[in-house]
Amino acid sequence: MLERLFGLKAHNTSVRTEVLAGVTTFLTMAYIIFVNPSILALAGMDEGAVFVATCLAAAIGCLIMGIWANYPIAMAPGMGLNAFFTFGVVLGMGKSWEVALGAVFLSGVLFILISIFKIREWVINAIPASLKLGIAAGIGLFLALIAMKNAGIIVEHPATLVTLGNLAEPSALYAFLGFFVIAALAYLKVTGSVMIGILAVTLLAMLLGHNQYAGLISMPPSIAPTFMAMDIAGAFEVAMISVIFAFLFVDLFDTSGTLIGVAERGKLLDQEGKLPRLKRALMADSSATVVGAALGTSSTTSYIESASGVAAGGRTGLTAVVVAGLFLVSLFFAPLAGSIPAYATSGALMYVAVLMAGSLAKVDWEDVTEAAPVLIAALTMPLTFSIAHGIALAFITYAAIKLFAGKGRDVSPAVYVLAALFIVKFVFFPD
């Protein structure tokens, strides 16, 4: 049955190798089980319900990707998108988390339509590579700002907006310690470095009396507080249009880049350098986002950590199926997830920020018409506390500078259209 489903022999792999690869991938991304509920809880959502939704959305996404698309790529609620959900939409715009879930649902539906009607290539190719790099870096800096704020490393200041907090506070010390440990372990290529760092800081805080142990295993919490709670009608407000597109664009870019990057490492691309069954892979991602919104979590996306499983020999969807099984097992570790303090996940967020900010190295800094929009995206996302605003300002900047520099013909019509729409939004619908 496994041979028929996944074609193990054709991919020169075995059940043992695929299982090992699945375990490896899961260990590198399991931190989302702890981080996602802690972030969405700040939006007012029930932390236990979000924990269950996170595990179920990840498991369902991995199963679709593994069985239908047959790729060793794992899925879970995406980092950055969950922060935008909480800090950008709910706390920043004052929208309810139900409306935010409605926006996530609609972005997933749009993603499905893009995949069905084969306009995904047009959308992906229409967006300049520099903007994709700037958006990734901006999300990374946004995560870093949130992490430092949550840990008290930076605090508000009436004159300078922000300033350095009290680094003698336990929360700041633990956050830095977690970051140091995770970065060092990652450099040493230790599997599961992020999860190890989170658990190590949590355990140390317990031993020193700064954190309470809530238990290890129990029956899963109820998902009722978030299940089908999305407010789709509320997400149709004009102010939510840019939010829906932000969710869509970030998910689309993230998934496309992850699919190509992981497939290239696993030598899964065809002779033309294209990814076979791309439609199925994108449909798996978009379907998981829709299902995740219904369960009660932010956008589900493909994880670049899947590369660790590919490096361990994973070549088929069986790897993703193993990851799905481990997420389902994780449902019974809710007390452990509830024991993880915010400062323990802050170090993990800072490390993820390092990885995402690395995209700045690929920018052509010699061409100011390409570099300037990147800087705008990277700076405005954290400073406005909004991924949507960062994307909008980056598009406007790119179109304007290219046009004024006499390079207007190098810009695709889609960029001009989006830039114009964003200008209209800022002028006539500023809220």
C-alpha positions in Angstrom: 0.0 0.0 0.0 2.8 2.4 0.9 4.6 1.6 -2.4 1.4 2.3 -4.3 0.7 5.6 -2.5 4.2 7.1 -2.4 6.3 5.3 -5.0 9.2 4.6 -2.6 11.3 2.5 -5.0 10.9 5.1 -7.7 12.2 7.7 -5.4 15.1 5.5 -4.1 13.9 5.5 -0.5 12.5 3.2 2.1 9.9 3.3 4.9 12.6 3.5 7.6 14.3 6.5 5.8 10.9 8.3 5.4 10.0 7.8 9.0 13.4 9.1 10.2 13.0 12.1 7.9 9.5 12.7 9.3 10.7 12.7 12.9 13.6 15.0 11.9 11.2 17.5 10.3 8.8 17.4 13.2 11.5 18.1 15.7 12.7 21.2 13.8 9.2 22.7 13.6 7.5 21.4 16.7 8.1 24.8 18.4 5.0 26.1 16.6 2.9 24.0 19.0 4.1 26.2 21.8 4.6 29.5 20.0 1.3 29.8 18.0 -1.1 29.4 20.9 0.9 32.0 23.0 0.8 34.5 20.2 -2.9 34.1 19.3 -3.9 34.0 23.0 -2.8 37.7 23.1 -5.6 38.4 20.5 -8.1 37.1 23.1 -8.4 33.6 21.7 -8.7 30.5 24.0 -5.1 29.2 24.3 -6.2 25.6 24.7 -8.5 25.7 21.7 -5.7 27.3 19.6 -3.3 24.6 20.7 -5.7 21.9 19.4 -6.4 23.9 16.2 -2.7 24.3 15.6 -2.0 20.5 15.9 -5.1 19.6 13.8 -4.4 22.2 11.1 -0.8 21.0 10.8 -1.8 17.4 10.7 -4.5 17.9 8.1 -2.2 20.0 5.9 0.6 17.5 6.2 -1.8 14.6 5.2 -3.0 16.5 2.2 0.5 17.4 1.1 1.8 13.9 1.7 -1.0 11.7 0.3 -2.3 13.9 -2.5 0.7 15.9 -3.6 3.3 13.2 -2.5 5.9 15.7 -1.3 8.0 15.5 1.9 6.9 19.0 2.9 5.3 19.6 6.2 2.8 22.3 7.0 1.6 24.3 10.1 0.4 27.8 11.0 3.0 30.2 9.7 5.3 32.4 11.7 4.9 36.0 10.9 1.3 35.5 9.8 0.2 34.6 13.3 2.0 37.8 14.6 0.3 39.9 12.0 -3.0 38.3 12.9 -2.6 39.3 16.6 -0.6 42.5 16.6 -1.5 43.9 13.2 -5.2 43.0 12.8 -6.6 42.5 16.2 -4.6 44.7 18.5 -3.5 47.2 15.8 -6.7 47.7 13.8 -9.0 46.9 16.7 -10.8 44.1 14.8 -12.1 41.0 16.6 -10.2 37.8 16.3 -13.4 36.3 14.7 -13.1 38.9 11.9 -9.4 38.1 11.6 -10.2 34.4 11.2 -12.7 35.4 8.5 -9.9 37.2 6.6 -7.7 34.2 6.9 -10.5 32.0 5.5 -11.1 34.4 2.6 -7.4 34.5 1.7 -7.4 30.7 1.6 -10.4 30.7 -0.7 -8.6 33.2 -3.0 -5.5 31.0 -2.9 -7.6 28.0 -4.0 -9.1 30.0 -6.9 -5.7 31.1 -8.0 -4.6 27.5 -8.1 -7.7 26.2 -9.9 -7.7 28.8 -12.6 -4.0 28.6 -13.2 -3.2 32.2 -12.6 -0.7 31.4 -9.8 2.2 31.7 -12.2 1.1 35.1 -13.4 0.7 36.3 -9.8 4.1 34.9 -8.7 5.9 36.1 -11.8 4.3 39.6 -11.6 5.7 40.3 -8.2 9.4 41.5 -8.4 11.9 39.3 -6.7 13.3 42.2 -4.7 9.8 42.8 -3.2 9.6 39.2 -2.2 13.0 39.5 -0.5 12.0 42.7 1.3 8.7 41.3 2.5 10.5 38.2 4.0 13.0 40.4 5.7 10.3 42.8 7.0 8.4 39.9 8.5 11.6 38.8 10.2 12.2 42.2 11.7 8.5 42.3 12.8 9.0 39.1 14.6 12.1 40.3 16.3 10.4 43.5 17.5 7.5 41.5 18.9 9.9 39.1 20.7 11.8 41.9 22.3 8.7 43.7 23.3 7.1 40.5 24.9 10.3 39.9 26.8 10.7 43.5 28.0 14.0 43.9 26.2 12.5 47.0 24.6 9.8 49.2 26.1 7.8 52.3 25.0 9.2 55.7 25.6 7.3 59.0 25.3 10.1 60.8 23.6 11.8 58.2 21.5 8.9 55.8 21.0 11.0 52.8 22.2 14.0 52.4 24.4 15.9 49.6 26.2 14.1 47.9 29.0 15.5 46.5 32.2 17.8 43.7 31.2 18.0 42.6 34.8 14.4 41.4 34.6 14.1 37.5 34.4 12.0 37.7 31.3 14.7 39.6 29.4 17.5 37.3 30.7 15.6 34.1 29.8 14.7 35.4 26.3 18.4 36.2 25.6 19.5 32.9 27.0 17.0 31.0 24.8 18.2 32.9 21.8 21.9 32.2 22.5 21.2 28.5 23.0 19.1 28.1 19.9 21.5 30.0 17.7 24.5 28.0 19.0 22.7 24.7 18.6 21.6 25.6 15.1 25.2 26.5 14.2 26.2 23.1 15.5 23.4 21.5 13.3 21.7 20.0 16.3 18.2 18.6 15.2 15.4 20.3 17.1 17.5 23.3 18.2 14.5 25.6 18.5 12.4 23.2 20.6 15.4 22.3 22.8 16.0 26.0 23.5 12.4 26.6 24.4 12.2 23.6 26.7 15.6 24.3 28.3 14.6 27.9 29.3 11.2 26.7 30.5 12.8 24.0 32.7 15.4 26.4 34.1 12.7 29.0 34.9 10.8 26.2 36.8 13.9 25.2 38.8 14.6 28.8 39.8 10.9 29.5 40.7 10.1 31.8 37.9 7.6 29.5 36.2 5.0 26.9 37.2 4.8 23.3 36.0 1.3 22.6 34.7 1.8 18.9 33.9 2.9 16.9 30.9 0.0 14.8 29.4 -3.8 15.1 29.4 -6.7 14.7 27.1 -6.8 17.5 24.5 -8.6 20.7 25.5 -11.9 21.6 23.9 -11.7 23.2 20.5 -15.3 24.6 20.9 -14.2 28.2 21.7 -12.6 28.7 18.3 -14.3 26.1 16.1 -16.2 27.7 13.2 -16.0 31.1 15.0 -14.8 33.0 12.0 -16.8 36.1 11.0 -16.7 36.1 7.2 -19.2 38.9 6.8 -17.1 41.2 9.0 -14.0 40.4 6.9 -15.7 42.0 3.8 -15.1 45.5 5.2 -13.1 47.8 3.0 -10.4 48.2 5.7 -9.9 44.4 5.6 -9.1 44.2 1.9 -5.4 44.9 2.3 -5.4 42.5 5.2 -6.8 39.7 3.1 -4.3 40.4 0.4 -1.5 40.5 2.9 -2.4 37.0 4.2 -2.7 35.8 0.6 0.6 37.3 -0.7 2.7 36.2 2.2 1.3 32.7 2.1 1.7 32.5 -1.6 5.3 33.8 -1.6 6.2 31.6 1.4 4.8 28.5 0.0 6.2 29.0 -3.5 9.7 29.7 -2.2 9.5 26.8 0.2 8.3 24.3 -2.3 11.0 25.2 -4.9 13.8 25.4 -2.3 13.0 22.1 -0.6 12.4 20.3 -3.9 15.7 21.6 -5.2 17.5 20.2 -2.2 15.8 16.9 -2.6 16.4 16.8 -6.4 12.6 16.6 -7.0 12.5 19.2 -9.8 12.1 18.1 -13.4 14.6 18.6 -16.2 13.2 22.1 -16.8 13.7 23.1 -13.2 9.9 23.0 -12.5 8.1 21.3 -9.7 5.8 18.5 -10.9 2.3 18.4 -9.3 2.7 22.1 -8.3 -1.0 22.6 -8.5 -1.6 19.9 -6.0 1.0 21.2 -3.6 -0.5 24.7 -3.7 -4.0 23.3 -3.3 -2.8 21.4 -0.2 -1.5 24.7 1.3 -4.6 26.7 0.5 -7.0 24.0 1.6 -5.1 23.7 4.9 -5.5 27.5 5.4 -9.2 27.3 4.9 -9.5 24.3 7.3 -7.2 26.0 9.8 -9.4 29.1 9.8 -12.5 27.0 10.5 -10.7 25.2 13.4 -9.4 28.5 14.8 -5.9 29.3 13.8 -4.0 31.8 11.5 -2.8 30.9 8.0 -1.3 27.4 7.5 1.7 27.3 5.2 4.6 25.1 4.1 7.6 25.0 6.4 11.2 25.5 5.2 12.2 23.3 8.1 11.1 20.5 5.8 14.5 20.8 4.3 15.9 19.1 7.4 13.8 16.0 6.7 14.9 16.0 3.0 18.5 16.2 4.2 17.8 13.1 6.3 16.6 11.3 3.1 12.9 12.1 2.9 11.8 12.1 -0.7 8.0 11.2 -0.7 4.8 12.2 1.0 5.3 9.5 3.6 7.6 11.9 5.4 4.8 14.5 5.6 2.4 11.8 6.8 4.7 10.9 9.6 4.9 14.5 10.6 1.0 14.6 10.6 1.0 11.6 13.0 3.4 13.3 15.4 1.2 16.4 15.4 -1.8 14.3 16.3 0.2 12.7 19.2 1.1 16.2 20.4 -2.6 16.9 21.1 -2.1 15.0 24.4 0.7 17.4 25.6 -1.4 20.4 26.2 -0.3 20.9 29.8 3.3 21.1 28.6 2.4 23.7 26.1 0.6 25.6 28.8 3.7 25.6 30.9 5.8 27.5 28.3 6.1 31.2 29.3 6.2 34.0 26.7 9.9 34.7 27.3 10.8 31.1 26.4 9.2 31.6 23.0 10.8 35.0 22.5 14.2 33.5 21.9 12.7 31.3 19.3 11.1 34.3 17.5 14.4 36.1 17.5 16.1 33.2 15.9 13.4 32.8 13.2 13.8 36.5 12.6 17.5 35.9 11.9 16.6 33.3 9.3 14.1 35.5 7.5 16.2 38.7 7.6 18.9 36.6 5.7 17.0 37.3 2.5 18.5 40.9 2.5 21.8 39.3 1.4 20.2 38.4 -2.0 19.1 42.0 -2.7 20.9 43.9 -5.5 22.0 46.9 -3.4 23.8 48.5 -6.4 20.4 49.2 -8.1 18.7 51.7 -5.9 15.4 51.2 -7.8 15.4 47.6 -6.4 17.0 48.3 -3.0 14.9 51.2 -1.9 11.5 49.4 -2.0 13.2 46.5 0.0 14.3 48.9 2.7 10.8 50.4 2.8 9.2 46.9 3.3 11.7 45.8 5.8 11.4 49.0 8.0 7.7 49.8 7.8 6.5 46.3 8.8 8.0 46.5 12.3 7.6 50.2 12.7 3.9 50.3 11.7 3.3 46.9 13.4 1.6 45.7 10.1 2.7 43.4 7.4 -0.2 44.7 5.2 1.1 48.3 5.5 4.6 47.2 4.7 3.6 45.4 1.6 1.4 48.3 0.4 4.1 50.9 0.9 6.7 48.6 -0.8 4.5 48.3 -3.9 3.9 52.0 -4.1 7.6 52.8 -3.7 8.6 50.2 -6.3 6.2 51.5 -8.9 7.0 55.2 -8.2 10.8 54.9 -8.3 10.8 52.8 -11.4 8.5 55.3 -13.1 10.5 58.4 -12.1 13.8 56.7 -13.0 12.6 56.0 -16.6 12.3 52.3 -16.0 8.6 52.1 -16.0 8.5 49.5 -18.7 10.4 47.1 -16.5 7.4 47.0 -14.1 4.5 44.6 -14.7 1.0 46.0 -15.1 0.0 44.0 -12.0 2.4 46.0 -9.8 1.0 49.3 -11.1 -2.6 48.1 -10.5 -1.8 47.0 -6.9 0.1 50.2 -6.2 -2.8 52.3 -7.4 -5.2 50.3 -5.3 -3.0 50.7 -2.2 -2.8 54.5 -2.8 -6.6 54.7 -3.0 -6.9 52.7 0.2 -4.5 55.0 2.1 -6.1 58.2 0.8 -9.8 57.3 1.0 -9.8 54.5 3.6 -6.9 55.3 6.0 -8.3 53.3 8.9 
